Amino acid sequence: MSGIFGVVSKEDCTKDLFYGTDYHSHLGTEYGGMAVLGKEFTRQIHNISQTQFKSKFYDDYKRMKGNKGIGVISAFDEQPIFLSSKFGPFCIVTNGFIENAEELAQGLLKKGISFTEVSKDTINATELTAKLISQGKSLIDGIEKMFEKIKGSCSLLLLHKDGIYAARDRFGYTPLILGRRKGAFAVTSETCAFTNNGFKPTKYLKPGEIILMSESGIKKKRAGANTNQICAFFWIYAGFPASNYEGINTEKVRENCGRCLARRDKDIKVDVVSGVPDSGTAHAIGYAMESGKPYRRPLVKYTPGYGRSYTPPSQERRDLVAKMKLIPIEEIIKGNSIVLCEDSIVRGTQLKNFTVKKLWDAGAKQIHVRPACPPIMFPCKFNFSTRSIDELAARRAIRALEGHDPEDVSEYIDHKSKKYRKMVEWIARDIEATTLKYQTIDDMVKAIGLPKEKLCLHCWTGQ
Ligand code: SF4
């Protein structure tokens, strides 16, 4: 996935753009990009897989001049794309995942439209989006038609002489928030990008809503829908603690999740409550507050230089990051019965090999693993595209128990069923935990605080 940020100011916008974009660094590890419009467009893209956005763009942003600009931190594609179209030149950044990208690209190729940003044998999804939009009768018509054609999600910022068009994907899987400060407007994927830049969130864009942000103000170009399917994973794992989505703070939800987990845990002896940093930390704080047991840090993250272990695209790199970033503290671990809160168990291999193992090796007496969400049963169609159904821990358990992959897994989704219990026991043995208890779907939804029908819960329920 990606994080996108845009700003329009009465003055030069590049400093705001630089810092605003940088506050999305937790959302991608591959490319960073900025485009600014002053007298002319200037654009810069760098590979940030080994170096932080800040150090790569520090000199660039001082050279760029303009009062409106867009930026991106991207997990896959090189962005922003710069296109000369019948509506005039524009730059565009996107956040989402287009499931039928190949099919749509083939359709355009047949019409004689070519692609230039082909990398790793795939079409650049942002370029595809730009070319789909440029087929419309106007920019708004082009965005609307693109929304209709794509399967998946696509939120975008489009920088044009009119201003910045901001469009949230039509099902609302990914957020887009408008903010304001004296003399400037900004739009962001993450509200944490606003606070220190002096912006206050003024509007959470609705699914499918399109606005135009310019020096003269905000114009609504397309009304949004009232139905929502925002990704529940923002609060559980992917989002930043200081960010709000749909007005709901991430850290607070994680504390609620931890409290729910603790309420269902009356039968274990606990000396230490801990979380797998970073996102497991707040789940653990909630657990500790509810249970009255001390929150301690048996595993600390060596933050400088190590990013997320989930977003890097290759397994090898994910494993290396997972191995190196957590350092166990034997003095906190030895002889203790530890509750280990984790945001989720996807494959389970990193948890087993690099987290639980480190605790056993340092002398833990018992390890009780408590994921803040239910077992993940389905890969994401809309955003995180890296997991396949075969590698999910729950699916491996079901395959081992049944001897094949059953089509209907509804009994394994029901946390009260015998099959669910067997599956969880299998995963506990596999990750070498003393006990494993997952969050229930209802507790997770309650912890978030939105009605169930306003959340995407596909990863857990297939719905
Ligand atoms: S399928 Fe899962 S990861 Fe994808 S949007 Fe839905 S809840 Fe989020």
Boltz pocket constraint, residues with backbone or C-beta under 6 A from the ligand:
constraints:
  - pocket:
      binder: B
      contacts: [[A, 173], [A, 229], [A, 230], [A, 231], [A, 232], [A, 233], [A, 378], [A, 379], [A, 380], [A, 381], [A, 382], [A, 383], [A, 384], [A, 456], [A, 457], [A, 458], [A, 459], [A, 460]]
      max_distance: 6.0
